């Protein structure tokens, strides 16, 4: 709870500092020129993006023989995503598996690998987008290349590292055992060594079931489509303020911002995402920080807050129906 409060306060402080730097009155002036038709168009894409997100998870779950009605998966997905979004570093990701166990009686050890696969695929697609963007926009973004190089070095290594560990039962159990030894003083872990080992054996077993080239390409294409849509929504945010930018640049920046948000572990990436958008677009185009920050604020209402609002509704519905605590 303390970490959640600290990260939230830091996010607010970062966002306030960014608004102060950009000049509050200039940001307000930029927002006063908003064309609501573009905003409504962006919001209207929510059903399409939501369908794709839930369908991706639905497809992944079917591969491990969890055959639930699509609507059930949809509700659980967005209820769990709501908790994930508001927790630092999205540590609430396992909530989807917890809800599957509570609502449908599915083992957490069996289903949590589905969430892991989603995040790994997101990371892979973002790395590809950033690599392509860096290659084609090298001369345009030379001022911020020093910021991109660490991202392009750290995340591919991290991705491969995680896949190797999860794919090998021996390495995974040895890693878990090492962590158990280091955390021997925690009574909860000390008394549940066998259960923890059994849990991770289940995670490894189900993760190996995803070794299917057809499934890989299907999930890859859905994920790439999702990030293109996210970039398009940022494009609409700029257009709503009468600012012209390229779709290619918005897709690139959305990918970078998402990875940076992962590193900063701030809830909703609040502050860090806006900072990345401002840094990149003031380097790409002759735009002021106030204009770019205004677009970043608009995209929050077109995308993020819609997900939070709908996710909160689904979560509370499931909470009351199944008496979750």
C-alpha contacts under 8 A as a table, 3 or more apart, distances in Angstrom:
res1	aa1	res2	aa2	distance
1	X	4	X	5.07
1	X	5	X	6.31
2	X	5	X	5.15
2	X	6	X	6.09
3	X	6	X	5.07
3	X	7	X	6.02
3	X	88	X	7.71
4	X	7	X	5.36
4	X	8	X	6.04
4	X	87	X	6.61
4	X	88	X	6.21
4	X	267	X	7.75
5	X	8	X	5.13
5	X	9	X	6.10
6	X	9	X	5.23
6	X	10	X	6.11
7	X	10	X	4.98
7	X	11	X	6.08
7	X	88	X	6.75
7	X	265	X	7.74
7	X	266	X	5.59
7	X	267	X	6.88
8	X	11	X	5.04
8	X	12	X	6.33
8	X	266	X	6.83
8	X	267	X	6.35
9	X	12	X	5.13
9	X	13	X	6.13
10	X	13	X	4.98
10	X	14	X	6.05
11	X	14	X	5.11
11	X	15	X	6.15
11	X	266	X	6.41
11	X	267	X	7.59
11	X	269	X	7.70
11	X	270	X	5.32
11	X	271	X	5.17
11	X	272	X	7.47
12	X	15	X	5.11
12	X	16	X	6.05
12	X	270	X	7.24
12	X	271	X	6.81
13	X	16	X	5.09
13	X	17	X	6.08
14	X	17	X	5.11
14	X	18	X	6.19
14	X	271	X	5.28
14	X	272	X	7.52
15	X	18	X	5.02
15	X	19	X	6.21
15	X	270	X	7.13
15	X	271	X	4.51
15	X	272	X	7.93
15	X	274	X	7.48
15	X	275	X	7.97
16	X	19	X	5.04
16	X	20	X	6.10
17	X	20	X	5.02
17	X	21	X	6.08
18	X	21	X	5.06
18	X	22	X	6.06
18	X	271	X	7.78
18	X	275	X	7.08
19	X	22	X	5.06
19	X	23	X	6.00
19	X	24	X	5.49
19	X	27	X	7.47
19	X	290	X	7.68
19	X	293	X	7.56
20	X	23	X	5.06
20	X	24	X	5.70
21	X	24	X	7.95
22	X	26	X	7.32
22	X	27	X	6.98
22	X	288	X	7.82
22	X	289	X	5.12
22	X	290	X	4.72
22	X	293	X	7.45
23	X	26	X	5.41
23	X	27	X	6.38
23	X	290	X	6.44
24	X	27	X	5.15
24	X	28	X	6.28
24	X	290	X	7.67
25	X	28	X	5.01
25	X	29	X	6.07
26	X	29	X	4.90
26	X	30	X	6.16
26	X	290	X	5.72
26	X	291	X	7.72
27	X	30	X	5.13
27	X	31	X	6.24
27	X	290	X	4.65
27	X	291	X	6.36
27	X	293	X	6.94
27	X	294	X	5.56
28	X	31	X	5.04
28	X	32	X	6.13
28	X	294	X	7.61
29	X	32	X	5.09
29	X	33	X	7.02
30	X	33	X	5.67
30	X	34	X	7.40
30	X	241	X	6.79
30	X	290	X	7.14
30	X	291	X	5.83
30	X	294	X	6.28
31	X	34	X	5.42
31	X	241	X	6.87
31	X	294	X	5.86
31	X	295	X	8.00
33	X	240	X	7.97
33	X	241	X	5.77
33	X	242	X	7.66
34	X	240	X	5.21
34	X	241	X	4.76
34	X	242	X	7.58
35	X	38	X	6.08
35	X	39	X	7.09
35	X	239	X	7.99
35	X	240	X	4.64
35	X	241	X	6.35
35	X	242	X	7.80
36	X	39	X	4.88
36	X	40	X	6.10
36	X	240	X	6.66
37	X	40	X	5.18
37	X	41	X	6.17
37	X	240	X	7.48
38	X	41	X	4.95
38	X	42	X	6.19
38	X	236	X	5.76
38	X	237	X	7.04
38	X	239	X	6.92
38	X	240	X	5.19
39	X	42	X	5.10
39	X	43	X	6.27
39	X	236	X	6.97
39	X	237	X	6.66
39	X	240	X	6.49
39	X	298	X	7.73
39	X	302	X	6.22
40	X	43	X	5.03
40	X	44	X	5.99
40	X	302	X	7.72
41	X	44	X	5.04
41	X	45	X	6.69
41	X	236	X	7.90
42	X	45	X	5.46
42	X	46	X	7.46
42	X	233	X	5.48
42	X	236	X	6.45
42	X	237	X	7.78
42	X	302	X	5.71
42	X	303	X	7.52
43	X	46	X	5.56
43	X	302	X	5.04
43	X	303	X	6.67
43	X	306	X	7.58
44	X	47	X	6.82
45	X	48	X	5.42
45	X	49	X	6.30
46	X	49	X	5.20
46	X	50	X	5.79
46	X	303	X	7.33
46	X	306	X	7.67
47	X	50	X	5.06
47	X	51	X	5.96
48	X	51	X	5.15
48	X	52	X	6.35
49	X	52	X	5.15
49	X	53	X	6.19
49	X	226	X	6.43
49	X	229	X	7.24
50	X	53	X	5.12
50	X	54	X	6.14
51	X	54	X	5.36
51	X	55	X	5.83
51	X	74	X	7.72
52	X	55	X	4.95
52	X	56	X	6.01
52	X	222	X	6.71
52	X	226	X	7.18
53	X	56	X	5.27
53	X	57	X	6.65
53	X	226	X	7.49
54	X	57	X	5.24
54	X	58	X	6.02
54	X	70	X	7.96
54	X	73	X	6.66
54	X	74	X	5.17
54	X	77	X	6.25
54	X	78	X	7.88
55	X	58	X	4.78
55	X	59	X	6.00
55	X	70	X	7.48
55	X	74	X	7.75
56	X	59	X	5.20
56	X	60	X	6.29
56	X	219	X	6.27
56	X	222	X	6.72
56	X	223	X	7.85
57	X	60	X	4.98
57	X	61	X	6.07
57	X	73	X	7.70
57	X	77	X	7.75
57	X	114	X	7.06
57	X	115	X	7.69
57	X	118	X	7.37
58	X	61	X	5.21
58	X	62	X	6.26
58	X	68	X	7.89
58	X	70	X	6.65
58	X	73	X	6.26
59	X	62	X	5.22
59	X	63	X	6.62
60	X	63	X	5.37
60	X	64	X	7.21
60	X	114	X	6.09
60	X	210	X	7.93
60	X	215	X	7.90
60	X	219	X	7.97
61	X	64	X	5.48
61	X	65	X	6.64
61	X	66	X	5.24
61	X	67	X	7.10
61	X	111	X	7.36
61	X	114	X	6.46
62	X	65	X	4.91
62	X	66	X	4.99
62	X	67	X	5.39
63	X	66	X	7.32
63	X	209	X	7.24
63	X	210	X	6.97
64	X	206	X	6.61
64	X	209	X	6.63
64	X	210	X	7.87
68	X	72	X	6.61
68	X	73	X	6.65
69	X	72	X	5.41
69	X	73	X	6.58
70	X	73	X	5.14
70	X	74	X	6.10
71	X	74	X	4.90
71	X	75	X	6.29
72	X	75	X	5.37
72	X	76	X	6.27
73	X	76	X	5.23
73	X	77	X	5.83
74	X	77	X	5.17
74	X	78	X	6.40
75	X	78	X	5.56
75	X	79	X	6.05
75	X	314	X	5.85
75	X	315	X	7.93
76	X	79	X	5.10
76	X	80	X	5.98
76	X	96	X	6.28
76	X	99	X	6.42
76	X	100	X	6.98
76	X	314	X	7.47
76	X	315	X	7.68
77	X	80	X	5.31
77	X	81	X	5.99
77	X	96	X	6.01
78	X	81	X	4.74
78	X	82	X	6.02
78	X	307	X	7.64
78	X	310	X	7.42
78	X	311	X	4.79
78	X	314	X	6.77
78	X	315	X	7.58
79	X	82	X	5.29
79	X	83	X	6.99
79	X	96	X	7.41
79	X	311	X	4.72
79	X	312	X	6.41
79	X	313	X	7.62
79	X	314	X	5.06
79	X	315	X	4.16
79	X	316	X	7.92
79	X	318	X	7.85
80	X	83	X	5.40
80	X	84	X	6.30
80	X	92	X	7.71
80	X	93	X	6.94
80	X	94	X	7.77
80	X	95	X	5.01
80	X	96	X	4.39
80	X	99	X	7.11
80	X	311	X	7.52
80	X	315	X	7.10
81	X	84	X	4.78
81	X	85	X	5.97
81	X	92	X	7.94
81	X	93	X	6.85
81	X	95	X	7.71
81	X	96	X	7.10
81	X	311	X	6.72
82	X	85	X	5.29
82	X	86	X	6.55
82	X	307	X	7.31
82	X	308	X	5.59
82	X	311	X	4.79
82	X	312	X	6.04
82	X	315	X	7.39
83	X	86	X	5.47
83	X	87	X	6.36
83	X	92	X	5.59
83	X	93	X	7.41
83	X	95	X	6.91
84	X	87	X	5.50
84	X	90	X	4.68
84	X	91	X	6.27
84	X	92	X	4.05
84	X	93	X	4.82
84	X	94	X	7.97
84	X	95	X	7.20
85	X	88	X	7.90
85	X	90	X	5.71
85	X	92	X	7.49
85	X	267	X	6.30
85	X	268	X	5.31
85	X	308	X	7.59
86	X	90	X	7.16
86	X	92	X	7.96
86	X	267	X	4.98
86	X	268	X	5.81
87	X	90	X	5.17
87	X	91	X	5.97
87	X	92	X	5.79
87	X	266	X	7.77
87	X	267	X	5.20
87	X	268	X	7.64
88	X	91	X	6.20
88	X	265	X	4.77
88	X	266	X	4.92
88	X	267	X	4.51
88	X	268	X	7.76
89	X	261	X	7.50
89	X	262	X	5.58
89	X	263	X	7.30
89	X	264	X	7.05
89	X	265	X	3.48
89	X	266	X	5.86
89	X	267	X	6.49
90	X	93	X	5.86
90	X	262	X	7.64
90	X	265	X	7.12
90	X	267	X	7.13
91	X	94	X	7.44
92	X	95	X	5.62
93	X	96	X	6.46
93	X	115	X	7.12
94	X	97	X	5.28
94	X	98	X	6.33
94	X	112	X	6.33
94	X	115	X	7.31
95	X	98	X	4.81
95	X	99	X	6.02
96	X	99	X	5.12
96	X	100	X	6.20
96	X	112	X	7.96
96	X	115	X	7.77
97	X	100	X	4.96
97	X	101	X	6.27
97	X	106	X	7.90
97	X	107	X	7.74
97	X	108	X	5.22
97	X	111	X	5.71
97	X	112	X	5.52
97	X	115	X	7.87
98	X	101	X	5.16
98	X	102	X	6.19
98	X	108	X	6.13
99	X	102	X	4.95
99	X	103	X	5.72
99	X	104	X	7.76
100	X	103	X	5.31
100	X	104	X	5.21
100	X	105	X	6.36
100	X	106	X	5.62
100	X	107	X	7.78
100	X	108	X	7.61
100	X	111	X	7.95
101	X	104	X	5.49
101	X	105	X	4.15
101	X	106	X	4.28
101	X	107	X	5.61
101	X	108	X	6.23
102	X	105	X	5.60
102	X	106	X	7.65
102	X	322	X	7.48
103	X	318	X	7.99
103	X	322	X	6.89
106	X	110	X	7.41
106	X	111	X	7.24
107	X	110	X	5.24
107	X	111	X	6.42
108	X	111	X	5.23
108	X	112	X	5.70
109	X	112	X	5.81
109	X	113	X	7.53
109	X	199	X	5.13
109	X	200	X	6.81
109	X	202	X	5.33
109	X	203	X	5.29
110	X	113	X	6.72
110	X	202	X	5.75
110	X	203	X	5.87
110	X	206	X	5.99
111	X	114	X	5.49
111	X	115	X	7.35
111	X	203	X	7.76
111	X	206	X	7.73
112	X	115	X	5.35
112	X	116	X	6.44
112	X	203	X	6.92
113	X	116	X	4.84
113	X	117	X	6.07
113	X	203	X	5.72
113	X	204	X	7.85
113	X	206	X	6.53
113	X	207	X	5.53
114	X	117	X	5.14
114	X	118	X	6.39
114	X	207	X	7.53
115	X	118	X	5.08
115	X	119	X	6.42
116	X	119	X	5.25
116	X	120	X	6.16
117	X	120	X	5.09
117	X	121	X	6.03
117	X	207	X	7.82
118	X	121	X	5.22
118	X	122	X	6.18
119	X	122	X	5.01
119	X	123	X	6.16
120	X	123	X	5.02
120	X	124	X	6.15
120	X	159	X	6.76
121	X	124	X	5.00
121	X	125	X	6.17
121	X	219	X	7.61
121	X	220	X	6.67
121	X	223	X	7.06
122	X	125	X	5.29
122	X	126	X	6.12
122	X	223	X	6.38
123	X	126	X	5.11
123	X	127	X	6.11
123	X	155	X	7.65
123	X	159	X	7.42
123	X	259	X	7.65
124	X	127	X	5.19
124	X	128	X	6.30
124	X	156	X	7.71
124	X	159	X	7.51
125	X	128	X	5.09
125	X	129	X	6.17
125	X	220	X	7.35
125	X	223	X	7.02
125	X	224	X	6.17
126	X	129	X	5.03
126	X	130	X	6.09
126	X	227	X	7.96
126	X	255	X	5.14
126	X	256	X	7.33
126	X	259	X	7.70
127	X	130	X	5.19
127	X	131	X	6.01
127	X	152	X	6.78
127	X	155	X	7.39
127	X	156	X	7.16
127	X	255	X	7.85
128	X	131	X	5.10
128	X	132	X	6.15
129	X	132	X	5.30
129	X	133	X	5.99
129	X	251	X	7.63
129	X	252	X	6.10
129	X	255	X	6.98
130	X	133	X	4.98
130	X	134	X	5.89
130	X	152	X	7.67
130	X	252	X	5.74
130	X	255	X	6.78
130	X	256	X	6.79
131	X	134	X	5.21
131	X	135	X	6.23
131	X	152	X	7.19
132	X	135	X	5.16
132	X	136	X	6.31
133	X	136	X	5.35
133	X	137	X	5.75
133	X	138	X	7.85
133	X	248	X	7.64
133	X	249	X	7.63
133	X	252	X	6.03
134	X	137	X	5.26
134	X	138	X	5.29
134	X	141	X	7.66
134	X	145	X	7.91
135	X	138	X	5.47
137	X	140	X	5.16
137	X	141	X	6.02
138	X	141	X	5.51
138	X	142	X	5.78
138	X	145	X	7.77
139	X	142	X	5.32
140	X	283	X	7.68
140	X	284	X	6.19
141	X	144	X	5.62
141	X	145	X	6.36
141	X	280	X	7.73
141	X	283	X	6.44
141	X	284	X	6.32
142	X	145	X	5.16
143	X	146	X	7.45
143	X	283	X	7.06
144	X	147	X	5.32
144	X	148	X	6.68
144	X	280	X	7.31
144	X	283	X	7.67
145	X	148	X	5.00
145	X	149	X	6.16
146	X	149	X	5.56
146	X	150	X	7.30
147	X	150	X	6.33
147	X	151	X	7.18
148	X	151	X	5.15
148	X	152	X	6.19
149	X	152	X	5.07
149	X	153	X	6.13
150	X	153	X	5.08
150	X	154	X	5.81
151	X	154	X	5.38
151	X	155	X	5.89
151	X	259	X	7.82
152	X	155	X	6.05
152	X	156	X	6.57
153	X	156	X	6.09
153	X	157	X	6.59
154	X	157	X	5.42
154	X	158	X	6.04
155	X	158	X	4.84
155	X	159	X	5.90
156	X	159	X	5.03
156	X	160	X	6.22
157	X	160	X	5.30
157	X	161	X	5.99
158	X	161	X	5.01
158	X	162	X	6.19
159	X	162	X	5.36
159	X	163	X	6.31
160	X	163	X	5.18
160	X	164	X	6.12
161	X	164	X	5.32
161	X	165	X	6.32
162	X	165	X	5.22
162	X	166	X	6.12
163	X	166	X	5.29
163	X	167	X	5.86
164	X	167	X	5.27
164	X	168	X	6.37
165	X	168	X	5.61
165	X	169	X	7.72
165	X	171	X	5.63
165	X	172	X	5.10
165	X	175	X	7.99
166	X	169	X	7.01
166	X	171	X	7.80
166	X	172	X	5.77
166	X	203	X	7.71
166	X	204	X	5.71
166	X	207	X	7.22
167	X	172	X	7.72
167	X	204	X	6.11
167	X	207	X	6.88
167	X	208	X	6.26
168	X	171	X	5.35
168	X	172	X	5.95
168	X	204	X	7.08
169	X	172	X	5.07
169	X	173	X	5.94
169	X	201	X	6.59
169	X	204	X	5.98
170	X	173	X	5.41
170	X	174	X	6.06
171	X	174	X	5.08
171	X	175	X	6.03
172	X	175	X	5.12
172	X	176	X	6.17
172	X	200	X	7.50
172	X	204	X	7.75
173	X	176	X	4.99
173	X	177	X	5.94
173	X	197	X	6.70
173	X	200	X	7.06
173	X	201	X	7.48
174	X	177	X	5.01
174	X	178	X	6.20
175	X	178	X	5.12
175	X	179	X	6.42
176	X	179	X	5.16
176	X	180	X	6.19
176	X	197	X	7.55
177	X	180	X	4.97
177	X	181	X	6.25
178	X	181	X	5.14
178	X	182	X	6.37
179	X	182	X	5.07
179	X	183	X	6.12
180	X	183	X	5.07
180	X	184	X	5.86
180	X	189	X	6.85
180	X	190	X	7.55
180	X	193	X	7.66
181	X	184	X	5.15
183	X	186	X	5.79
183	X	189	X	7.40
184	X	187	X	7.37
184	X	189	X	7.02
184	X	190	X	5.85
185	X	190	X	7.32
186	X	189	X	5.64
186	X	190	X	6.24
187	X	190	X	4.91
187	X	191	X	6.17
188	X	191	X	5.71
188	X	192	X	6.56
189	X	192	X	5.27
189	X	193	X	6.24
189	X	196	X	7.97
190	X	193	X	6.08
192	X	195	X	5.29
192	X	196	X	6.07
193	X	196	X	5.17
193	X	197	X	6.21
194	X	197	X	5.12
194	X	198	X	6.11
195	X	198	X	5.03
195	X	199	X	6.05
196	X	199	X	4.98
196	X	200	X	6.37
197	X	200	X	5.28
197	X	201	X	6.19
198	X	201	X	5.08
198	X	202	X	6.34
199	X	202	X	5.23
199	X	203	X	6.40
200	X	203	X	4.77
200	X	204	X	6.15
201	X	204	X	5.16
201	X	205	X	6.14
202	X	205	X	5.03
202	X	206	X	6.22
203	X	206	X	5.48
203	X	207	X	6.05
204	X	207	X	5.13
204	X	208	X	6.25
205	X	208	X	5.44
205	X	209	X	6.80
206	X	209	X	5.13
206	X	210	X	7.26
207	X	210	X	5.62
207	X	211	X	7.84
208	X	211	X	5.72
209	X	212	X	7.57
210	X	215	X	7.26
210	X	216	X	7.81
211	X	215	X	7.97
211	X	216	X	7.76
212	X	215	X	5.30
212	X	216	X	6.17
213	X	216	X	4.93
213	X	217	X	6.31
214	X	217	X	5.40
214	X	218	X	6.15
215	X	218	X	5.07
215	X	219	X	6.06
216	X	219	X	5.34
216	X	220	X	5.90
217	X	220	X	4.82
217	X	221	X	6.01
218	X	221	X	5.36
218	X	222	X	6.35
219	X	222	X	5.14
219	X	223	X	6.04
220	X	223	X	5.12
220	X	224	X	6.08
221	X	224	X	5.10
221	X	225	X	6.11
222	X	225	X	5.11
222	X	226	X	6.27
223	X	226	X	5.03
223	X	227	X	6.48
224	X	227	X	5.32
224	X	228	X	6.28
225	X	228	X	5.11
225	X	229	X	6.22
226	X	229	X	5.12
226	X	230	X	6.29
227	X	230	X	4.89
227	X	231	X	6.18
227	X	251	X	6.76
227	X	254	X	7.75
227	X	255	X	7.37
228	X	231	X	5.06
228	X	232	X	6.15
228	X	251	X	5.91
229	X	232	X	4.90
229	X	233	X	6.26
230	X	233	X	5.20
230	X	234	X	6.56
230	X	251	X	6.97
230	X	254	X	6.98
231	X	234	X	5.19
231	X	235	X	6.29
231	X	247	X	6.56
231	X	248	X	7.83
231	X	250	X	4.83
231	X	251	X	3.95
231	X	252	X	7.52
231	X	253	X	7.81
231	X	254	X	5.95
232	X	235	X	4.85
232	X	236	X	6.27
232	X	247	X	6.24
232	X	250	X	7.00
232	X	251	X	7.10
233	X	236	X	5.01
233	X	237	X	6.30
233	X	299	X	6.86
233	X	302	X	7.36
233	X	303	X	7.47
234	X	237	X	4.94
234	X	238	X	6.49
234	X	250	X	6.12
234	X	254	X	7.81
234	X	295	X	7.51
234	X	296	X	7.60
234	X	299	X	5.78
235	X	238	X	5.27
235	X	239	X	6.27
235	X	245	X	6.79
235	X	246	X	7.27
235	X	247	X	6.12
235	X	250	X	6.07
236	X	239	X	4.86
236	X	240	X	5.98
237	X	240	X	5.16
237	X	241	X	6.87
237	X	295	X	5.27
237	X	296	X	7.42
237	X	298	X	5.75
237	X	299	X	5.45
237	X	302	X	7.82
238	X	241	X	5.37
238	X	242	X	6.56
238	X	243	X	5.09
238	X	244	X	6.64
238	X	245	X	7.20
238	X	292	X	7.76
238	X	295	X	5.27
239	X	242	X	4.84
239	X	243	X	5.07
239	X	244	X	6.05
239	X	245	X	8.00
240	X	243	X	7.38
241	X	295	X	7.11
245	X	249	X	7.24
245	X	250	X	7.59
245	X	285	X	7.91
246	X	249	X	5.40
246	X	250	X	6.58
247	X	250	X	5.16
247	X	251	X	6.21
248	X	251	X	5.35
248	X	252	X	6.29
249	X	252	X	5.09
249	X	253	X	6.16
250	X	253	X	5.15
250	X	254	X	6.05
251	X	254	X	5.25
251	X	255	X	6.33
252	X	255	X	5.31
252	X	256	X	6.37
253	X	256	X	5.06
253	X	257	X	5.94
253	X	276	X	7.43
253	X	277	X	6.37
253	X	280	X	6.95
254	X	257	X	5.11
254	X	258	X	6.14
254	X	277	X	7.74
255	X	258	X	5.24
255	X	259	X	6.45
256	X	259	X	5.30
256	X	260	X	6.19
256	X	276	X	7.52
257	X	260	X	5.11
257	X	261	X	6.04
257	X	272	X	7.34
257	X	273	X	4.95
257	X	274	X	7.97
257	X	276	X	5.62
257	X	277	X	6.96
258	X	261	X	5.05
258	X	262	X	6.36
258	X	269	X	7.61
258	X	273	X	6.97
259	X	262	X	5.03
259	X	263	X	6.55
260	X	263	X	5.11
260	X	264	X	6.24
260	X	272	X	7.04
260	X	273	X	7.31
260	X	276	X	7.89
261	X	264	X	5.18
261	X	265	X	6.15
261	X	266	X	6.50
261	X	268	X	7.76
261	X	269	X	4.65
261	X	272	X	5.96
261	X	273	X	6.23
262	X	265	X	5.39
262	X	266	X	7.69
262	X	269	X	7.47
264	X	269	X	7.49
264	X	272	X	7.28
265	X	269	X	7.11
266	X	269	X	4.89
266	X	270	X	6.35
266	X	272	X	7.56
267	X	270	X	6.20
268	X	304	X	7.95
269	X	272	X	5.49
269	X	273	X	5.56
270	X	273	X	6.17
270	X	274	X	7.13
271	X	274	X	5.22
271	X	275	X	6.05
272	X	275	X	5.02
272	X	276	X	6.28
273	X	276	X	5.23
273	X	277	X	6.27
274	X	277	X	5.14
274	X	278	X	6.17
274	X	293	X	6.54
274	X	296	X	5.74
274	X	297	X	7.68
275	X	278	X	5.21
275	X	279	X	6.13
276	X	279	X	5.15
276	X	280	X	6.06
277	X	280	X	5.38
277	X	281	X	6.03
277	X	292	X	7.08
277	X	293	X	7.48
277	X	296	X	6.84
278	X	281	X	5.53
278	X	282	X	5.95
278	X	289	X	5.88
278	X	292	X	5.49
278	X	293	X	5.96
278	X	296	X	7.93
279	X	282	X	5.63
279	X	283	X	6.42
280	X	283	X	5.14
280	X	284	X	6.15
281	X	284	X	4.77
281	X	285	X	5.77
281	X	287	X	7.08
281	X	292	X	6.77
282	X	285	X	5.55
282	X	286	X	6.31
282	X	287	X	5.33
282	X	288	X	6.32
282	X	289	X	6.44
282	X	292	X	7.32
283	X	286	X	7.50
287	X	291	X	6.46
287	X	292	X	6.87
288	X	291	X	5.33
288	X	292	X	6.51
289	X	292	X	5.25
289	X	293	X	5.94
290	X	293	X	5.17
290	X	294	X	6.06
291	X	294	X	5.20
291	X	295	X	6.51
292	X	295	X	5.11
292	X	296	X	6.28
293	X	296	X	4.87
293	X	297	X	6.18
294	X	297	X	5.12
294	X	298	X	6.27
295	X	298	X	5.01
295	X	299	X	6.20
296	X	299	X	5.22
296	X	300	X	6.49
297	X	300	X	5.25
297	X	301	X	6.97
298	X	301	X	5.42
298	X	302	X	6.36
299	X	302	X	4.83
299	X	303	X	5.90
299	X	304	X	7.50
300	X	303	X	5.44
300	X	304	X	5.01
300	X	305	X	6.05
301	X	304	X	6.25
301	X	305	X	5.28
301	X	306	X	6.70
302	X	305	X	7.05
302	X	306	X	6.66
303	X	306	X	5.47
303	X	307	X	6.56
304	X	307	X	5.34
304	X	308	X	6.34
305	X	308	X	4.88
305	X	309	X	5.94
306	X	309	X	5.18
306	X	310	X	6.17
307	X	310	X	5.32
307	X	311	X	5.74
308	X	311	X	5.06
308	X	312	X	5.95
309	X	312	X	5.26
309	X	313	X	6.49
310	X	313	X	5.13
310	X	314	X	6.39
311	X	314	X	5.18
311	X	315	X	6.00
312	X	315	X	5.06
312	X	316	X	6.04
313	X	316	X	5.34
313	X	317	X	6.13
314	X	317	X	5.08
314	X	318	X	6.24
315	X	318	X	5.23
315	X	319	X	5.90
316	X	319	X	4.77
316	X	320	X	6.12
317	X	320	X	5.50
317	X	321	X	6.10
318	X	321	X	5.02
318	X	322	X	5.79
318	X	323	X	7.70
318	X	324	X	7.55
319	X	322	X	5.53
319	X	323	X	5.27
319	X	324	X	4.66
319	X	325	X	7.41
320	X	323	X	4.99
320	X	324	X	6.81
